[in-house]
């Protein structure tokens, strides 16, 4: 990996981590286009670090709520429990699924189609306009649906947002619940990847890690703000159409 690779991957991570478009699908495609071997140990460690940069963006954006809102934390923790339990139970299967290109293409398109019609399907079903109105049982349901994101191409944010909307959250509230739920979910996931790997970096590699972390952090902040500004007017349909297009592009590159 060189500086150019690091910048591109960090931008892709920051842009896609919190949008319902499958950051894993984008990262795999970016690595393929950059010619980075899937088994490249440093590249895998780099992905973990830039994910931490993206997580920090949510911590900064939602610092007041994360540090003062106990009611929100109750719901975040309850939602995280089923996600964590299911992901841990299927952790060995995940490694086999993640390399399945047909499954990735299928889920990119399928979840994209659901996003396109999500506003229509949930019209008139909104019961909660704020996270703190969500019953704990509903929070657990959202976390269970988020666990679908262990299937490549699904998208963690896509699953949790759709889960929130179908269980009665207004779409902006569903997006914000997804952002907050990302904190324990991604800390656990990246922590597991980090302790499972081997880490011995050169001074140049430490520089790439720092650069990637910073870029992913800044881009993730901009990406979240962009998404929140888009939702009131356009909903999730644009992301759905984008996913369908990405799925077709994925098929062209990987199913030849």
Sine and cosine of phi, psi and omega as CSV:
sin_phi,cos_phi,sin_psi,cos_psi,sin_omega,cos_omega
0.00,0.00,0.62,-0.78,0.07,-1.00
-0.87,-0.49,-0.07,-1.00,-0.05,-1.00
-0.88,0.48,-0.67,0.74,0.01,-1.00
-0.86,0.50,-0.73,0.68,0.03,-1.00
-0.84,0.54,-0.71,0.71,-0.04,-1.00
-0.88,0.47,-0.67,0.74,-0.01,-1.00
-0.91,0.42,-0.72,0.69,-0.02,-1.00
-0.88,0.47,-0.74,0.67,-0.03,-1.00
-0.90,0.45,-0.63,0.78,0.00,-1.00
-0.92,0.39,-0.63,0.78,0.05,-1.00
-0.90,0.44,-0.71,0.70,0.01,-1.00
-0.87,0.49,-0.71,0.71,0.01,-1.00
-0.88,0.47,-0.75,0.66,-0.02,-1.00
-0.89,0.46,-0.63,0.77,-0.01,-1.00
-0.93,0.37,-0.64,0.77,-0.24,-0.97
-0.97,-0.24,-0.25,0.97,-0.13,-0.99
-0.86,0.51,-0.63,0.78,-0.09,-1.00
-0.95,-0.30,-0.01,1.00,0.14,-0.99
-1.00,0.03,0.50,-0.87,-0.05,-1.00
-0.99,0.16,0.82,0.58,-0.13,-0.99
-0.82,-0.57,0.06,1.00,-0.01,-1.00
0.97,0.25,1.00,-0.01,0.04,-1.00
-0.91,0.42,-0.58,0.81,0.01,-1.00
-0.89,0.46,-0.69,0.73,0.05,-1.00
-0.87,0.50,-0.67,0.74,0.02,-1.00
-0.92,0.40,-0.67,0.74,-0.01,-1.00
-0.91,0.42,-0.65,0.76,0.03,-1.00
-0.89,0.45,-0.66,0.75,0.02,-1.00
-0.92,0.40,-0.68,0.73,0.00,-1.00
-0.89,0.46,-0.69,0.72,0.02,-1.00
-0.89,0.45,-0.61,0.79,0.03,-1.00
-0.90,0.43,-0.72,0.69,-0.03,-1.00
-0.92,0.39,-0.52,0.85,0.02,-1.00
-0.99,0.10,-0.11,0.99,0.01,-1.00
0.96,0.27,0.47,0.88,0.00,-1.00
-1.00,-0.02,0.83,-0.55,-0.03,-1.00
-0.89,0.46,0.72,-0.69,0.03,-1.00
-0.84,0.54,-0.42,0.91,-0.02,-1.00
-1.00,-0.05,0.07,1.00,0.00,-1.00
-0.88,0.47,0.92,-0.39,-0.13,-0.99
-0.90,0.43,-0.67,0.74,0.00,-1.00
-0.92,0.40,-0.65,0.76,0.02,-1.00
-0.87,0.49,-0.62,0.78,0.04,-1.00
-0.91,0.41,-0.66,0.75,0.06,-1.00
-0.91,0.40,-0.61,0.79,0.02,-1.00
-0.87,0.49,-0.66,0.75,0.02,-1.00
-0.87,0.48,-0.63,0.77,0.03,-1.00
-0.88,0.47,-0.70,0.71,-0.05,-1.00
-0.92,0.40,-0.67,0.74,-0.02,-1.00
-0.95,0.32,-0.45,0.89,0.13,-0.99
-0.90,0.43,-0.61,0.79,0.06,-1.00
-0.90,0.43,-0.59,0.81,0.08,-1.00
-0.89,0.46,-0.65,0.76,0.04,-1.00
-0.91,0.41,-0.65,0.76,0.04,-1.00
-0.87,0.50,-0.67,0.74,-0.01,-1.00
-0.86,0.51,-0.53,0.85,0.04,-1.00
-0.86,0.51,-0.68,0.74,0.02,-1.00
-0.92,0.38,-0.65,0.76,0.02,-1.00
-0.86,0.51,-0.68,0.73,0.00,-1.00
-0.93,0.36,-0.73,0.69,-0.04,-1.00
-0.90,0.43,-0.57,0.82,-0.08,-1.00
-0.91,-0.41,0.45,0.89,-0.04,-1.00
-0.81,0.58,-0.75,0.67,0.00,-1.00
-0.85,0.53,-0.69,0.73,-0.03,-1.00
-0.94,0.34,-0.65,0.76,-0.04,-1.00
-0.93,0.36,-0.44,0.90,-0.05,-1.00
-0.99,-0.15,-0.25,0.97,-0.10,-1.00
-0.81,-0.59,-0.28,0.96,-0.16,-0.99
-0.98,-0.18,1.00,-0.01,-0.02,-1.00
-0.91,0.42,-0.59,0.80,-0.01,-1.00
-0.89,0.46,-0.65,0.76,0.05,-1.00
-0.90,0.43,-0.67,0.75,0.00,-1.00
-0.89,0.46,-0.60,0.80,0.05,-1.00
-0.83,0.55,-0.71,0.71,-0.04,-1.00
-0.95,0.31,-0.59,0.81,0.04,-1.00
-0.89,0.45,-0.71,0.70,-0.02,-1.00
-0.91,0.41,-0.70,0.71,0.02,-1.00
-0.88,0.48,-0.63,0.77,0.02,-1.00
-0.94,0.35,-0.57,0.82,-0.04,-1.00
-0.94,0.34,-0.54,0.84,-0.10,-1.00
-0.83,0.56,-0.80,0.60,0.02,-1.00
-0.91,0.42,-0.58,0.81,0.05,-1.00
-0.87,0.50,-0.77,0.64,-0.02,-1.00
-0.89,0.46,-0.67,0.74,-0.03,-1.00
-0.90,0.43,-0.71,0.71,-0.02,-1.00
-0.92,0.38,-0.69,0.73,0.00,-1.00
-0.89,0.45,-0.65,0.76,0.00,-1.00
-0.92,0.39,-0.66,0.75,-0.02,-1.00
-0.90,0.43,-0.53,0.85,-0.07,-1.00
-0.96,-0.30,0.31,0.95,-0.13,-0.99
-0.85,0.53,-0.57,0.82,0.00,-1.00
-0.97,0.24,-0.56,0.83,0.04,-1.00
-0.93,0.36,-0.56,0.83,-0.02,-1.00
-0.84,0.54,-0.67,0.74,-0.01,-1.00
-0.87,0.49,-0.53,0.85,0.03,-1.00
-0.98,0.21,-0.64,0.77,-0.01,-1.00
-0.91,0.41,-0.61,0.79,-0.20,-0.98
-0.89,0.45,-0.37,0.93,0.00,-1.00
-1.00,-0.05,0.05,1.00,-0.04,-1.00
-1.00,0.10,0.97,-0.25,0.00,-1.00
-0.92,0.39,-0.72,0.70,0.02,-1.00
-0.84,0.54,-0.64,0.77,0.02,-1.00
-0.92,0.40,-0.65,0.76,0.03,-1.00
-0.88,0.47,-0.73,0.69,0.01,-1.00
-0.88,0.48,-0.71,0.70,0.00,-1.00
-0.85,0.52,-0.73,0.68,-0.07,-1.00
-0.96,0.30,-0.57,0.82,0.08,-1.00
-0.85,0.53,-0.73,0.68,-0.04,-1.00
-0.96,0.29,-0.71,0.70,-0.07,-1.00
-0.89,0.46,-0.77,0.64,0.01,-1.00
-0.92,0.39,-0.55,0.84,0.08,-1.00
-0.86,0.51,-0.70,0.72,0.02,-1.00
-0.90,0.44,-0.62,0.79,0.03,-1.00
-0.91,0.41,-0.65,0.76,0.04,-1.00
-0.88,0.47,-0.62,0.79,-0.02,-1.00
-0.87,0.50,-0.62,0.78,-0.06,-1.00
-0.98,-0.21,0.09,1.00,-0.12,-0.99
-0.87,0.49,-0.66,0.75,-0.02,-1.00
-0.90,0.43,-0.61,0.79,0.02,-1.00
-0.93,0.37,-0.67,0.74,-0.05,-1.00
-0.93,0.37,-0.49,0.87,-0.05,-1.00
-0.98,-0.21,0.05,1.00,0.00,-1.00
-0.85,0.52,0.77,-0.64,0.02,-1.00
0.99,0.17,0.02,1.00,-0.03,-1.00
-0.96,-0.29,0.05,1.00,-0.03,-1.00
-0.94,0.34,0.82,-0.57,0.04,-1.00
-0.88,-0.48,-0.35,0.94,-0.11,-0.99
-0.77,-0.64,0.84,-0.54,0.01,-1.00
-0.97,-0.24,-0.05,1.00,0.04,-1.00
-0.63,-0.78,0.53,-0.85,-0.04,-1.00
-0.83,0.55,-0.63,0.77,-0.08,-1.00
-0.95,0.32,-0.16,0.99,0.08,-1.00
-1.00,0.09,-0.21,0.98,-0.12,-0.99
-0.96,0.27,0.83,-0.56,0.09,-1.00
-0.88,0.47,0.47,-0.88,-0.03,-1.00
-0.87,0.49,-0.59,0.81,0.02,-1.00
-0.90,0.44,-0.61,0.79,0.05,-1.00
-0.92,0.39,-0.65,0.76,0.06,-1.00
-0.86,0.51,-0.67,0.74,0.04,-1.00
-0.89,0.46,-0.61,0.80,0.04,-1.00
-0.90,0.44,-0.66,0.75,0.03,-1.00
-0.89,0.46,-0.68,0.74,0.03,-1.00
-0.90,0.45,-0.60,0.80,0.03,-1.00
-0.91,0.41,-0.68,0.74,0.03,-1.00
-0.92,0.39,-0.59,0.81,0.04,-1.00
-0.86,0.52,-0.51,0.86,-0.01,-1.00
-0.88,0.48,-0.31,0.95,0.08,-1.00
-0.87,0.49,-0.34,0.94,-0.06,-1.00
-0.94,0.34,-0.10,0.99,0.12,-0.99
-0.92,0.38,-0.30,0.95,0.08,-1.00
-0.99,0.14,0.84,-0.54,-0.08,-1.00
-0.86,0.50,0.64,-0.77,0.00,-1.00
1.00,-0.03,-0.17,0.98,-0.04,-1.00
-0.97,0.26,-0.76,0.65,-0.06,-1.00
1.00,-0.02,0.86,-0.51,0.04,-1.00
-0.87,0.49,-0.75,0.66,-0.02,-1.00
-0.92,0.39,-0.61,0.79,0.03,-1.00
-0.88,0.48,-0.70,0.71,-0.01,-1.00
-0.91,0.41,-0.71,0.70,-0.05,-1.00
-0.95,0.33,-0.58,0.81,0.04,-1.00
-0.92,0.40,-0.75,0.66,0.03,-1.00
-0.89,0.46,-0.65,0.76,0.06,-1.00
-0.85,0.52,-0.70,0.72,0.02,-1.00
-0.89,0.45,-0.70,0.72,-0.02,-1.00
-0.92,0.40,-0.69,0.72,-0.01,-1.00
-0.94,0.35,-0.34,0.94,0.04,-1.00
-0.99,-0.16,0.20,0.98,0.19,-0.98
0.94,-0.34,0.04,1.00,0.02,-1.00
-0.99,0.12,0.63,-0.77,0.16,-0.99
-0.89,0.46,0.51,-0.86,-0.23,-0.97
-0.88,0.47,-0.61,0.80,0.05,-1.00
-0.93,0.36,-0.63,0.77,0.06,-1.00
-0.90,0.45,-0.62,0.79,0.04,-1.00
-0.90,0.44,-0.65,0.76,0.02,-1.00
-0.91,0.42,-0.69,0.72,-0.01,-1.00
-0.93,0.38,-0.59,0.81,0.08,-1.00
-0.88,0.47,-0.66,0.75,0.03,-1.00
-0.88,0.47,-0.68,0.74,0.02,-1.00
-0.87,0.49,-0.74,0.67,-0.04,-1.00
-0.92,0.38,-0.63,0.78,0.02,-1.00
-0.91,0.41,-0.39,0.92,0.03,-1.00
-0.90,0.44,-0.48,0.88,-0.09,-1.00
-0.88,0.48,-0.87,0.49,0.03,-1.00
-0.92,0.39,-0.57,0.82,-0.03,-1.00
-0.89,0.45,-0.75,0.66,-0.06,-1.00
-0.97,0.23,-0.54,0.84,0.08,-1.00
-0.88,0.47,-0.69,0.72,0.02,-1.00
-0.90,0.43,-0.71,0.70,-0.05,-1.00
-0.91,0.40,-0.73,0.69,-0.01,-1.00
-0.94,0.34,-0.58,0.82,0.06,-1.00
-0.88,0.48,-0.68,0.73,0.02,-1.00
-0.89,0.45,-0.69,0.73,0.02,-1.00
-0.90,0.44,-0.63,0.78,-0.07,-1.00
-0.92,0.39,-0.73,0.69,-0.03,-1.00
-0.96,0.29,-0.32,0.95,0.00,-1.00
-0.99,0.11,-0.26,0.97,-0.07,-1.00
-0.98,-0.18,0.02,-1.00,0.09,-1.00
-0.92,-0.38,0.63,-0.78,-0.16,-0.99
-0.69,-0.73,0.94,-0.34,0.10,-0.99
-0.55,-0.84,0.98,-0.20,-0.16,-0.99
-0.95,-0.30,0.56,-0.83,0.12,-0.99
-0.98,0.19,0.17,-0.99,0.01,-1.00
-0.89,0.46,-0.60,0.80,0.04,-1.00
-0.91,0.42,-0.65,0.76,0.00,-1.00
-0.92,0.39,-0.61,0.79,0.07,-1.00
-0.87,0.49,-0.61,0.79,0.05,-1.00
-0.90,0.44,-0.66,0.75,0.04,-1.00
-0.91,0.42,-0.64,0.77,0.03,-1.00
-0.89,0.46,-0.70,0.72,0.00,-1.00
-0.91,0.42,-0.68,0.74,0.02,-1.00
-0.89,0.46,-0.73,0.69,0.00,-1.00
-0.89,0.46,-0.67,0.74,0.02,-1.00
-0.85,0.53,-0.75,0.67,-0.04,-1.00
-0.91,0.42,-0.71,0.71,-0.01,-1.00
-0.90,0.43,-0.71,0.70,0.01,-1.00
-0.87,0.49,-0.63,0.78,0.02,-1.00
-0.88,0.48,-0.78,0.63,-0.05,-1.00
-0.91,0.41,-0.73,0.69,-0.03,-1.00
-0.91,0.42,-0.60,0.80,0.01,-1.00
-0.90,0.44,-0.64,0.77,0.06,-1.00
-0.87,0.50,-0.74,0.67,0.00,-1.00
-0.90,0.44,-0.63,0.78,-0.02,-1.00
-0.91,0.42,-0.70,0.72,0.01,-1.00
-0.90,0.44,-0.70,0.72,0.02,-1.00
-0.89,0.46,-0.64,0.77,0.04,-1.00
-0.88,0.47,-0.72,0.69,-0.03,-1.00
-0.88,0.47,-0.70,0.72,-0.02,-1.00
-0.91,0.40,-0.51,0.86,0.04,-1.00
-0.97,0.24,-0.45,0.89,-0.05,-1.00
-0.99,0.15,-0.57,0.82,-0.16,-0.99
-0.85,0.53,-0.73,0.68,-0.08,-1.00
-0.84,0.54,-0.54,0.84,-0.07,-1.00
-1.00,-0.07,-0.65,0.76,-0.16,-0.99
-0.92,-0.39,-0.24,0.97,-0.04,-1.00
0.92,0.38,-0.50,-0.87,-0.09,-1.00
-0.98,-0.21,-0.02,1.00,-0.04,-1.00
-0.84,0.54,-0.68,0.74,0.01,-1.00
-0.85,0.53,-0.61,0.79,0.02,-1.00
-0.93,0.37,-0.57,0.82,0.03,-1.00
-0.90,0.43,-0.73,0.68,0.02,-1.00
-0.89,0.46,-0.63,0.78,0.03,-1.00
-0.87,0.49,-0.69,0.73,0.00,-1.00
-0.88,0.48,-0.67,0.74,0.02,-1.00
-0.87,0.49,-0.70,0.71,0.04,-1.00
-0.89,0.46,-0.66,0.75,0.02,-1.00
-0.90,0.44,-0.64,0.77,0.03,-1.00
-0.87,0.50,-0.67,0.75,0.03,-1.00
-0.92,0.39,-0.65,0.76,0.04,-1.00
-0.90,0.45,-0.66,0.75,0.03,-1.00
-0.85,0.52,-0.70,0.72,-0.01,-1.00
-0.89,0.47,-0.64,0.77,0.00,-1.00
-0.89,0.46,-0.69,0.73,-0.07,-1.00
-0.98,0.21,-0.57,0.82,-0.18,-0.98
-0.94,-0.34,-0.26,0.97,-0.06,-1.00
-0.94,-0.35,0.42,0.91,0.02,-1.00
-0.98,0.18,0.00,0.00,0.00,0.00
